[in-house]
Amino acid sequence: MQIKLKSIHLTDFKGVKDQTYTFGDITRIMAANGGGKSTIASGWFWLFVDRDYALHSNPNVVPLGVEECLPRVEATLDIDGVEVVVAKQQKITTGKPDARGISKTTTSNTYEINSVPKTERDFKADLEEKGFNFELFLPLSHPNVFTGQKAVEMRKVLFKMVTDKTDFDVALETDGAVDVAALLKMYKFDEIEKMNKASKKKAEDQVKAIPNQIIGLEKAKVDIDTTELELQEKAIQEHITEKEDLLADNQSVLDEYQKATDGIMDLKFKMSDIERKAMDDLNTKKKAIQDKADNAMQDFSTAMRQQSMVEMDIKRLSDNIQRDDMERKGLGVEYKAVAEKEFDASKWIFDDNSTICPMCGREYDADKVGSMKEEFSAKKEKATSAFEDEKKVKMQKLIDRGNALKNKISTAQSEIETLNSKLEELKQQKMAANKTKTEAMEVLSALPVQVDVSDNQEYEALQLELSNMEKSLVSMNNGASYRSVLKNEIEELRRQLSEVSAQIAKASNNTDIDKQISELREKQREYEQAKADAEKNLYQLSLVSKRKNELLVREINSNFSIVKWKLFDYQKNGEYKEVCVPQIDGKDFGDSTNTGREIIAKLDICNSLQEFFGMSVPIILDNAESINDERIPAVDCQLIVMKVTDDAELSIEV
């Protein structure tokens, strides 16, 4: 596919109001900085990929200071010998302000092919059907795009230029890569690399951690004579048995004492139950009185609330009466003014000049003058009658409104009287409720806080029986002190036995620790081997990668005339790494290469990519003033060169 730009028309686009630019096979656009060169290039790239020449996405193409306009780019193309006109237009819509006063602005683009409107999807589909590749368009037409990518992205494109050769095929041709070749039958190159890097990292971590674990286990081992500890354990157990026998003999005395104690507790429970029942009765009585007081308070609050509402209604009605009475008095004044108004006869005086003919200046004859006077008198009488009728209507309306206000005032006064009666009732309800509450609280305050059961005969009998049983219990010997001593001694012996048993357990744990140490050392050897295997595989992968780059670099470079590609390099530590560095004159970009030579190299890259992918599109080259015209290399596509000059006005040389 070959595309040539014949002309481009910009309308309200950046700094261009309305201008058409024509292009040839080689076109030079010349002007001083800021003269509009990049605007033309931006229009071309915005049309297809929504970028400006600086590669900003979704650039602002609206002219500065212009709010209402429709930026438009229209390009006339020659696509494989057929003229095609493509266009893109932008519309900016501002919505209504939201609650914060902020208006949302939306941008939409419309497209055309040969004056036929298209959606963006159809626009791209139609051009792709003609052979246009939107993904390749920028790197094929903009010299700064391809080399501005990451190395891994450039390598992906460059590797499309070589014959298809799998990593497995390369591994078979690589000396010392037998193990990796076997793995490449089942896994991809990057999968093997990731798995072995992970295995190496895990193995290194474990190899580093296991020695510390072994040191910790060695410290946990103890040096103890278990024979002496076992004799000590047996002696303590025998001593505990002797103390437990003595404790059993003392149990019978304790049982009698416990029986008497239980009897005393039963009596105390019965007395407490009597106190509880009496207290429940007192609380029930208090609750009934408190409920009465609470209900009275509720009635008081209700009456208070209703009183407030009635007073508000009385105030509202009184205000209405005052307002209506003022309006009624005003109606009286207005009625008097209407009644006293008389018909203005001064406006109805017959004009004697009207009896003279305005055309000839002669006076009308007597019959016509008489007819004119009769007609005038009839109009005057009709006007007088209409005035009187209108006066009567106004007076009747004022009377009707006055009577309506009078009735309204009378009704409101009646309502106020009813509300005043209701107000008195509510005041009485408040007084009654307040009195009930006061009386209830007086009764409640007179009741005791605690119940008095001293006059309860059953309670007195239980109290006497309790006193006798407590005196009897004092005289009994419960043996509690001796029993307590025995229990303390047994507890101490058991503590000593636990310590001895723990020492014996520690000594027997040495065998388990030795077993764990042996297992850790075996794991350490396994991880060291795993690390070595991973390092071997990674090294073989680097050999395969190096071999692949060696095989491919010559084939890739054969597609370029000036630029050569360096696809691998060695780090300072000697390790091999993959790179993607363009070279010119045997030097890396940015490494002692001047700007002019790098520009020439970028042109070669664009031209070579176009040739390989079979898509010829215009290349737009900026900063061409850095190169002499005769040194600009020949390319197989249309070339548009932008040069900075001292010219104030932009000029185009085809």
Residue, then its C-alpha position, 0 to 999 in steps of 0.5 A: m500500500q502506498i499513500k501520498l499526501k497531495s494537500i491538507h486543508l486546516t480550518d480553525f485548527k490551532g493557529v490556522k483560520d483557513q488554509t490549504y497546503t500542497f505537497g509533492d514527493i519532497t516538500r520543505i516547510m520553512a519558517a522561524n520558530g513559532g511560524g506554524k510548521s508543527t501545526i501542519a504536522s500536528g493536523w496530519f497526525w491528529l487526523f489519523v491517531d489523535r496526537d500532535y507532532a509532539l506525540h501528546s494524546n488528545p491534544n487541544v486543537v482549538p485556537l487560543g481565545v476562540e470558544e465557538c469554533l469547529p476545528r477541521v482537518e481535510a486531507t487529499l490522499d493518493i492511495d495506490g493511484v486512487e484519490v481519497v479525501v479524508a476529514k476529521q472535525q471536532k465539536i466541543t459541547t458545554g453542558k448546563p452548570d451543576a449545583r456548584g456552578i461547574s459546567k461539564t465540557t465534552t469533546s466529540n469527533t466526526y469523520e468523513i471519507n469522500s464527503v461521506p460521514k463516518t463513525e470513528r470505527d467505520f473510518k478506521a475500518d474503511l482505511e484498513e480495508k485499503g491497507f492502512n495499518f493504524e498500529l504501524f502508522l506512527p513508527l513508520s511516519h514519525p522518526n522519533v517514535f520507534t526509537g522512543q520505545k522500550a527495548v523490549e517493544m523494539r525487539k518485538v518489531l525487529f524479530k518480525m523481520v527474521t525467518d521463524k525459528t523457535d527457541f528450541d531450534v536455536a537451543l539445539e544449535t547451541d553448545g552446552a544447552v542440552d538441559v534447556a533444550a529438553l525443557l523448551k520442548m514443554y515450556k516457553f523461554d520466559e517461563i523457564e527463565k521465571m521458574n528457575k529465577a524463582s527456584k534460585k531465589k527460594a534456594e538461596d533464602q533457605v540455604k541462608a536460613i538453615p544454619n541459623q535454625i541449626i544453631g537455635l536447635e543446638k542451643a536448645k539441647v541440655d547436658i543433664d544426668t537423668t539417673e539422679l533425676e529419676l531417683q529424685e522423682k520417685a522420692i517426691q512421689e512417695h512423700i506426696t502419697e504419705k501426705e495424702d493419707l494424713l489428709a484423708d484421716n482428717q476428712s471425717v472431722l471436716d464433714e461434721y463441721q461442714k454439715a453444721t455450716d450448711g444448716i446455718m446457710d439454709l437458715k440464712f437463705k430462709m431469712s433472706d427470702i422473707e426479706r426479699k418478699a417484704m421488699d418486693d411488696l414495698n417496691t410494688k406499692k412504690k411502683a403503683i404510686q410512681d405510675k400514678a404520679d407519672n400519669a398525672m405528669q403526662d396529663f399535665s404535659t398534654a394539657m400544656r401542649q394543647q393550651s399552647m396550640v389554643e393560644m396560637d389559634i387565638k393569636r392567629l384569629s385575632d390577627n386575622i380580625q385586625r387585618d380584616d377590620m383594617e381592610r373593611k375600613g379601607l373599603g368604606v373610604e373607597y366606597k365614599a370616593v366612588a359614590e361622590k365621583e360625578f360624570d365629567a360633562s366638560k369633555w362632552i361639549f359640542d364643537d361648533n367647528s365640526t359643522i364646517c366641511p374640512m374640504c371646502g370650508r363651507e358650513y354644513d346645511a341646517d339638517k346635517v348640523g341638526s343630525m350631528k348635534e343629535e348624534f353627539s347628544a346620543k353619544k353623550e347620554k350613552a357615555t353618561s349611562a355607562f359611567e353610572d352603570e360602572k359606578k353602581v357595579k364598583m359600589q356593589k362589589l365594595i358592599d359585597r366585599g365589606n359584608a364578606l369581611k364582616n361575616k368573616i370577623s363575626t365568625a372569627q370572634s365566635e371561634i375565639e370565644t369557643l377557644n377561650s372556654k377551651l383554654e379555661e378547661l385546659k388550665q383546670q386540667k393542668m391544676a388537677a394533674n399537678k395536684t394529683k402528682t404532688e399528692a402521689m409524690e408526698v405519699l411516695s416520699a413517706l414510704p421507707v427505703q428499706v423494708d422492716v421485718s423485725d415484727n415478723q414472727e417467722y423471721e424472729a424464730l429463724q433468727l433465734e435458731l440461727s444464733n443458737m447454731e452459730k454458738s454451737l459451731v464456735s465450739m467445734n474443731n473443724g481441723a481446717s488449719y491442719r488440713s490447710v498445712l497438709k494441702n500446702e505441703i502437697e502442693e509444694l511437693r507437686r511443684q517440685l515433682s513438675e520441675v524434676s519431670a520437666q528436666i527429665a523431658k528436656a534431657s529426652n528431647n536431645t534425641d529429637i533435636d539431633k534428628q531435626i538437625s540431621e534433617l535440616r542439613e539434608k535439606q540444606r544440601e538439597y537446596e544447594q543442589a537446587k540452586a546449582d541446577a537453577e543457575k545452570n539452567l539460567y546460564q544455558l538460557s543466556l547461551v541460547s539467547k546469545r546464540k539467537n541474537e547472533l543468528l538474528v542480528r545479521e538478518i535484521n540488519s540486512n533490512f536497514s541501509i544505515v542503521k545497525w542494531k545491537l541486540f545483546d551486550y555484556q555487563k561489567n560483571g561479565e554477565y550477558k544481557e539482552v538490549c536493543v540499541p540502534q547504532i550509526d557509524g559503529k556508535d550507539f545513539g547518544d554515544s558521540t553521535n551528532t544530532g544530524r547523523e541520528i536524524i539520518a538514522k531515524l529516517d533510515i529506520c522509518n524507510s526500512l520499516q515501511e519497506f518491510f511491512g509494505m506500507s508507504v506513508p509520508i515521513i514528516l521530519d523536524n529539525a532538518e536544519s541540522i542536516n545539509d540538504e544534500r546529506i538527507p538520504a533518499v527514501d522510497c516514500q513521500l518526505i516532508v521536511m520542516k526547517v527553521t529559518d529566519d523567514a517571518e512567514l511560513s513558506i512551502e517548497v515542493 
